[in-house]
Amino acid sequence: MKRCRYIVLLLLAGMVGQGCSSRALHEAEAVVAQADSLWQVRLMYGMDAGDSLTLAQAYETLQEHSVFSSQFSEVFPFVQRTSFLRTYAHACYHYGKLLRAKDDPEEAMQCFINATHSRTRDSHILGRVYSNMGSICHLAGDFPLSYNMYEKSANCFLANGDTLSYYYGLNDMAFEKAMLADKEDCIGCLHTIEKNYSNRDVLLKTMETKAELYLKCKQYDSVLYYASILCKELPNYSAGFLLQAQAYSYLAIQDSAVYYAERVLDNSPTLEETNNALYILTNDDESKDRAAIRQTAADRSDTQKLIELRQMEISQAAQLLEQDIVRKPDLRWLYAVIATVLIIGAAIVVYVYRKHKKHDLLTQKISDLTLKSNAVQANHEKLVNRYESQHQRREEETLHRCDLLRECPQIAVELKWNDFDSVSNIIDSHFYLLATKLRQKAVLNETEIRLCILVLIGLNRSQIANTMPYALNSIGKLKDQTAKKLGTSGKNLRDFLIKIVVDE
């Protein structure tokens, strides 16, 4: 009795636990749905609305259930499992974006990696995830890895039919090639964009990419050309000002370099842009006194320290991704396959051993089959010879009957030429149903069938014209036309008709 009570208590506890777990899961899904809604209006959950701790709890809850779902995926319906994986991938994306915004790139990268392992088929969210991974790798200075992530992102957007994001992804790929000074591949990507897409914002991003490429290739006039177009369309774009400042600095035009460097600082630059602008102001600004230059250098030193602190975390995030890419796969499935193969192999060995005892019987069966095969082959050769003999007989008979009809002085009377049905019956009786065979092809009219009969008999053009009757100068054209319908030429028409008589 006590044992029964104990079991009941365990069952009740399990039901309560399952209810709590289900409730937590539904709450997590609701948080992700709210984050998706904010995302659609370009707001971030945990920053613009909502609580970051709530999003973190939702992410952890879904992560715990994702492990359970992967182990027992066959238990859950396909639609339910697909929906859950999509929700989990979205949670990874939103929480990863939040961690990036809060300057925690390493944890953000782990969230993005988890999204790529979620096995979701949501190409759009995967495109966003890979794009963020590429951005982190770019900041870490790992441009080849960044290019690979942007390529995955672009392919996901293309699979999802998101043309705008796809071409932005192509430009991101081109930008990484520009950072590597790979001019050929960079221009190739940009040419694909310019050839196939005309969106203004995308084309402006290609201008920035070109300017960056030519800066790396030391073609400073080209940098100024594309950067000036960029700044004209985007008056407060700090990246465009920095490109012009750097180009003028390399060209030793200090006044212009200083002017654009100051404009960079006036337009909310990134840490990297601030560092580069302060470098130009430190080295090219001849209007400042020594104290002002020292202050600028000190400001740049402070900026570099911030970059170094952030760079350590970003580098660790990139290393996390590299480790994930090269990590050793789980080989337990391989061991299971090997064990299965060994078991099957052992069974085959036993089977072969037992069958070896019946080898004599099997040999006898093979011998019997060989004899039967030889008999069938002999019969086949006999039938072939009979067919060839019959074929030759038919051909000789056909040619003989043609000769007899051709020598007949009144062939039209002999064939009852004026009555087409009678002609057909006579020809069918003499030439193995030739007229019927021609009608069954359903490509010839009565005149053409009459022509075929006369051609088969072997009459010349004049005799054919007199018999049909038909204009002499039109017989050749009619003959070619008829032959073409039958799939042959006028020259080979008689041989073709003889073949129909003999073979078909």
C-alpha positions in Angstrom: 0.0 0.0 0.0 2.8 2.4 0.9 4.6 1.5 -2.3 1.5 2.4 -4.3 1.2 5.8 -2.6 4.9 6.4 -3.3 4.4 5.7 -7.0 1.4 8.0 -7.2 3.3 10.8 -5.6 6.1 10.3 -8.1 3.6 10.5 -11.0 2.0 13.6 -9.6 5.4 15.2 -9.1 6.3 14.4 -12.7 3.0 15.9 -13.9 3.6 19.0 -11.9 7.2 19.3 -13.2 6.0 18.7 -16.8 3.3 21.4 -16.3 5.9 23.9 -15.0 8.3 23.1 -17.8 5.5 23.5 -20.4 4.5 26.8 -18.9 8.1 28.1 -19.0 8.4 27.0 -22.6 5.2 28.9 -23.6 6.5 32.0 -21.8 9.8 31.8 -23.6 8.0 31.4 -26.9 5.9 34.5 -26.1 9.1 36.5 -25.3 10.6 35.5 -28.7 7.4 36.4 -30.5 7.5 39.9 -28.8 11.2 40.2 -29.8 10.3 39.3 -33.4 7.6 42.0 -33.4 10.0 44.7 -32.2 12.5 43.5 -34.7 10.0 44.1 -37.5 9.9 47.8 -36.6 13.7 48.0 -36.2 13.7 47.9 -32.3 15.7 45.6 -30.1 14.2 43.6 -27.2 16.1 44.4 -24.1 17.3 47.8 -25.3 14.3 49.7 -26.8 11.6 47.6 -25.0 11.4 44.6 -22.8 13.9 43.3 -20.2 17.2 41.8 -21.1 17.0 39.3 -18.2 13.7 38.0 -19.5 15.2 37.5 -23.0 18.2 35.7 -21.4 15.8 33.4 -19.4 13.8 32.7 -22.6 17.0 31.8 -24.5 18.2 29.4 -21.7 14.8 27.7 -21.5 14.6 27.1 -25.2 18.2 25.9 -25.2 17.4 23.3 -22.6 14.5 22.1 -24.6 16.5 22.1 -27.8 18.8 19.4 -26.3 15.7 17.3 -25.4 14.2 17.8 -28.8 17.4 16.7 -30.6 17.6 13.5 -28.6 13.9 12.6 -29.0 13.1 14.3 -32.3 11.4 11.2 -33.6 8.7 11.5 -30.8 7.5 14.9 -31.8 5.4 15.7 -34.8 7.4 17.3 -37.7 5.4 20.6 -37.7 5.8 21.0 -34.0 9.5 20.2 -34.1 10.1 22.6 -37.0 8.2 25.4 -35.2 10.3 24.9 -32.1 13.6 24.9 -33.9 12.6 28.1 -35.7 11.7 29.8 -32.3 15.0 28.6 -30.8 17.0 30.0 -33.7 15.2 33.3 -33.3 16.0 33.4 -29.6 19.6 32.8 -30.4 19.6 35.6 -32.9 17.8 38.2 -30.6 19.9 37.3 -27.6 23.1 37.4 -29.6 22.3 40.8 -31.0 21.6 42.0 -27.5 24.9 40.7 -26.2 26.7 42.5 -29.1 25.0 45.7 -28.2 26.2 45.2 -24.6 29.8 44.7 -25.8 29.9 40.9 -25.1 31.0 39.6 -28.5 32.2 36.2 -27.2 28.9 35.2 -25.7 27.1 36.7 -28.7 29.2 34.5 -31.0 28.2 31.5 -29.0 24.5 32.4 -29.4 25.0 32.7 -33.2 26.9 29.4 -33.3 24.0 27.7 -31.5 21.6 29.2 -34.0 23.5 27.6 -36.9 23.4 24.2 -35.0 19.6 24.5 -34.4 18.8 22.6 -37.7 16.1 25.2 -38.5 15.1 25.7 -42.1 14.4 29.4 -41.6 16.8 30.8 -44.2 16.1 34.4 -43.3 17.1 34.2 -39.7 20.2 32.1 -40.6 21.1 34.8 -43.1 21.0 37.4 -40.3 23.0 35.1 -38.0 25.8 34.5 -40.5 25.9 38.2 -41.2 26.5 39.1 -37.6 29.1 36.4 -37.3 30.8 37.9 -40.4 30.7 41.4 -38.8 32.4 40.1 -35.6 35.1 38.4 -37.7 35.6 41.6 -39.6 36.2 43.6 -36.4 38.6 40.8 -35.3 40.6 41.4 -38.6 40.0 37.9 -39.8 38.8 38.9 -43.3 38.9 35.5 -45.0 36.7 34.0 -42.2 34.4 37.1 -42.4 34.1 36.6 -46.2 33.0 32.9 -45.6 30.3 34.0 -43.1 29.0 36.7 -45.4 28.9 34.2 -48.3 26.8 31.8 -46.2 24.6 34.8 -45.2 24.1 35.8 -48.9 23.3 32.2 -49.9 20.6 32.0 -47.1 19.0 35.2 -48.2 19.0 34.0 -51.8 17.3 30.8 -50.8 14.7 32.8 -48.9 14.1 35.1 -51.9 15.3 38.2 -50.1 16.9 40.0 -53.0 17.8 43.2 -51.2 19.6 41.4 -48.3 21.3 39.1 -50.9 22.9 42.0 -52.7 23.9 43.6 -49.4 25.5 40.3 -48.6 27.4 40.3 -51.9 28.7 43.8 -51.1 29.8 42.6 -47.7 31.7 39.8 -49.4 33.3 42.4 -51.8 34.2 44.6 -48.9 36.2 41.7 -47.3 38.0 41.2 -50.6 38.8 44.9 -50.6 40.3 44.7 -47.1 42.5 41.9 -48.5 43.4 44.1 -51.6 42.0 41.3 -53.8 41.0 43.6 -56.6 39.9 41.0 -59.1 37.4 39.2 -56.8 36.2 42.4 -55.3 35.4 44.0 -58.7 33.8 40.7 -59.8 31.3 40.8 -56.8 30.6 44.5 -57.4 30.0 43.9 -61.1 27.4 41.3 -60.3 25.6 43.8 -58.1 25.7 46.6 -60.6 24.6 44.4 -63.5 21.6 42.8 -61.7 20.4 45.3 -59.1 19.6 49.0 -59.1 18.7 49.8 -55.5 20.2 53.2 -54.5 21.2 52.2 -51.0 23.0 49.1 -52.2 24.8 50.9 -55.0 26.0 53.6 -52.4 27.5 50.8 -50.3 29.3 49.6 -53.4 30.8 53.1 -53.7 32.2 52.7 -50.2 33.6 49.3 -51.1 35.3 50.6 -54.2 36.8 53.5 -52.3 38.1 51.1 -49.6 39.5 48.8 -52.4 41.4 51.6 -54.1 42.7 52.9 -50.8 44.2 49.4 -50.2 45.6 49.4 -53.8 47.0 53.0 -53.3 44.9 54.5 -56.1 44.1 57.6 -54.2 42.5 59.6 -57.0 39.9 56.8 -57.4 39.3 56.8 -53.6 38.5 60.5 -53.8 36.2 60.0 -56.7 34.0 57.3 -55.1 34.2 58.8 -51.6 33.0 62.2 -52.9 30.0 60.6 -54.6 29.3 58.8 -51.3 29.5 62.0 -49.2 27.3 63.8 -51.7 24.5 61.3 -51.3 25.1 60.8 -47.6 26.2 64.2 -46.2 26.9 63.1 -42.6 28.5 59.7 -43.3 31.7 59.5 -41.2 33.1 56.6 -43.2 33.0 58.7 -46.4 34.8 61.6 -44.7 37.5 59.2 -43.3 38.2 57.7 -46.8 38.7 61.2 -48.2 40.9 62.2 -45.2 43.1 59.1 -45.7 43.4 59.7 -49.4 44.4 63.3 -49.0 46.9 62.3 -46.2 48.6 59.8 -48.5 48.7 62.4 -51.3 50.3 64.8 -48.8 47.5 67.4 -49.1 47.4 68.1 -45.4 44.8 70.9 -45.3 42.2 68.7 -47.0 43.2 65.7 -44.9 42.8 67.7 -41.7 39.4 69.1 -42.8 37.9 65.7 -43.5 39.4 64.2 -40.4 37.7 66.8 -38.3 34.4 66.1 -40.1 34.8 62.5 -39.1 34.9 63.4 -35.5 31.8 65.6 -35.9 29.7 62.7 -37.2 29.5 60.0 -34.5 32.4 57.8 -35.8 33.2 54.3 -34.6 36.3 53.7 -32.4 38.3 52.6 -35.5 37.2 55.7 -37.4 38.0 57.9 -34.4 41.5 56.4 -34.1 42.3 56.9 -37.8 41.0 60.5 -37.8 43.1 61.3 -34.7 46.1 59.8 -36.4 45.7 62.2 -39.3 45.2 65.2 -37.0 48.3 64.3 -35.0 50.5 64.0 -38.0 49.1 66.4 -40.6 47.6 69.3 -38.7 50.3 72.0 -38.9 48.1 74.8 -37.6 48.1 73.5 -34.1 50.7 74.2 -31.5 52.6 71.5 -29.7 50.3 71.3 -26.7 47.2 70.8 -29.0 49.0 68.1 -30.9 50.0 66.3 -27.7 46.4 66.4 -26.6 45.3 64.9 -29.9 47.9 62.2 -29.5 46.7 61.5 -26.0 43.1 61.2 -27.2 44.3 58.8 -29.8 46.1 56.8 -27.2 43.0 56.5 -25.1 41.0 55.4 -28.2 43.6 52.8 -29.0 43.4 51.4 -25.5 39.6 51.0 -25.8 40.1 49.3 -29.2 42.7 46.9 -27.7 40.4 46.0 -24.8 37.5 45.3 -27.2 39.8 43.6 -29.7 40.8 40.9 -27.2 37.1 40.0 -26.7 36.4 40.1 -30.4 39.4 37.9 -31.2 38.2 35.4 -28.7 34.8 35.4 -30.4 36.4 34.8 -33.8 38.5 32.0 -32.3 35.3 30.5 -30.9 33.9 30.3 -34.4 37.1 28.8 -35.8 37.1 26.1 -33.1 33.5 25.3 -34.0 34.3 25.0 -37.7 37.3 22.6 -37.1 35.9 20.8 -34.1 35.9 17.0 -34.3 32.5 15.5 -35.1 30.8 13.1 -32.9 32.0 9.7 -34.0 29.6 7.6 -32.0 27.5 7.1 -35.1 30.6 5.8 -36.9 31.3 3.3 -34.2 27.6 2.2 -34.4 28.0 1.7 -38.2 31.2 -0.2 -37.8 29.6 -2.5 -35.2 26.7 -3.0 -37.4 28.9 -3.9 -40.4 30.9 -6.3 -38.2 27.7 -8.1 -37.1 26.4 -8.3 -40.7 29.8 -9.5 -41.8 29.9 -12.3 -39.3 26.4 -13.3 -40.3 27.5 -13.4 -44.0 30.6 -15.6 -43.1 28.3 -18.1 -41.4 25.9 -18.0 -44.3 28.8 -18.6 -46.8 30.2 -21.4 -44.7 26.8 -23.2 -44.7 26.3 -22.6 -48.4 29.8 -24.0 -49.1 28.5 -27.4 -48.2 26.0 -27.2 -51.0 28.6 -26.2 -53.6 28.3 -29.4 -55.6 24.6 -28.9 -56.0 25.1 -25.3 -57.0 27.7 -26.4 -59.5 25.3 -28.9 -61.0 22.6 -26.2 -61.3 25.1 -23.9 -63.0 25.9 -26.7 -65.5 22.2 -27.2 -66.2 21.7 -23.5 -66.7 24.6 -23.4 -69.1 23.1 -26.2 -71.2 19.8 -24.5 -71.3 21.5 -21.3 -72.3 23.3 -23.0 -75.1 20.0 -24.5 -76.3 18.3 -21.1 -76.2 21.2 -19.6 -78.2 21.0 -22.3 -80.8 17.3 -21.7 -81.1 17.8 -18.0 -81.4 20.3 -18.5 -84.2 17.9 -20.8 -86.0 15.1 -18.2 -85.8 17.5 -15.5 -87.1 18.5 -17.6 -90.1 14.8 -18.4 -90.8 14.0 -14.7 -90.6 16.8 -13.8 -93.0 15.7 -16.5 -95.4 12.1 -15.3 -95.3 13.2 -11.7 -95.6 15.2 -12.5 -98.8 12.4 -14.6 -100.2 9.9 -11.7 -99.7 12.3 -9.2 -101.3 12.8 -11.4 -104.4 9.1 -12.0 -104.6 8.4 -8.3 -104.4 10.9 -7.4 -107.1 9.6 -10.1 -109.4 6.0 -8.9 -109.0 7.2 -5.3 -109.7 8.9 -6.5 -112.9 5.6 -8.3 -114.1 3.5 -5.2 -113.5 6.1 -2.9 -115.1 6.0 -5.0 -118.3 2.2 -5.1 -118.4 1.1 -3.0 -121.4 -2.1 -1.7 -119.7 -1.0 -1.3 -116.1 -3.8 1.1 -115.4 -6.4 -1.5 -116.4 -4.5 -4.3 -114.5 -4.5 -2.2 -111.3 -8.1 -0.8 -111.9 -6.5 2.6 -111.5 -9.6 4.6 -111.6 -11.0 3.0 -108.4 -8.7 3.8 -105.5 -10.2 1.1 -103.2 -9.7 -1.5 -105.9 -6.1 -0.3 -106.4 -5.4 -0.6 -102.7 -6.9 -4.1 -102.5 -4.8 -5.3 -105.5 -1.6 -3.7 -104.1 -2.3 -5.2 -100.6 -2.7 -8.7 -102.1 0.4 -8.5 -104.1 2.7 -6.5 -101.8 2.0 -7.6 -98.2 -0.6 -4.9 -97.4 1.5 -2.0 -98.6 -1.4 0.3 -99.3 -2.9 -0.3 -95.9 0.5 0.3 -94.3 0.9 3.6 -96.1 -2.7 4.7 -95.0 -1.9 3.8 -91.4 1.0 6.2 -91.3 -1.6 9.0 -91.7 0.7 11.4 -93.5 -0.1 10.7 -97.1 -3.1 11.7 -99.3 -4.5 9.5 -102.0 -2.4 11.1 -104.8 0.8 10.5 -102.8 -0.2 6.9 -102.1 -0.8 6.3 -105.8 2.6 7.8 -106.5 4.2 5.4 -104.0 2.6 2.4 -105.8 4.0 3.5 -109.2 7.4 4.3 -107.7 7.5 0.8 -106.1 6.6 -0.9 -109.4 9.6 1.0 -110.9 7.9 3.2 -113.6 9.9 6.1 -114.9 8.8 9.7 -114.5 7.1 9.8 -117.9 5.1 6.6 -117.2 4.1 7.9 -113.8 2.8 11.1 -115.3 0.8 9.3 -117.9 -0.7 6.8 -115.4 -1.7 9.2 -112.7 -2.3 11.4 -114.8 -0.1 14.3 -113.6 2.1 17.0 -115.2 5.5 15.6 -116.1 7.4 18.6 -114.6 5.6 18.2 -111.3 6.3 14.5 -110.7 9.8 15.2 -109.2 8.4 17.8 -106.8 5.6 15.5 -105.8 8.0 12.6 -105.3 10.3 14.7 -103.1 7.3 16.0 -101.1 6.0 12.4 -100.5 9.4 11.1 -99.6 9.9 13.9 -97.1 6.7 13.0 -95.3 7.8 9.4 -95.0 11.2 10.5 -93.6 13.4 9.7 -96.6 14.5 11.3 -99.9 13.1 11.1 -103.4 16.2 9.3 -104.6 15.7 6.6 -101.9 11.9 6.4 -102.0 11.7 3.1 -103.9 14.2 1.3 -101.6 12.2 2.7 -98.6 8.9 1.3 -100.0 10.5 -2.1 -100.7 11.7 -2.1 -97.1 8.1 -1.4 -95.9 6.8 -4.3 -97.9 9.5 -6.7 -96.8 10.0 -5.8 -93.1 6.8 -4.4 -91.7 
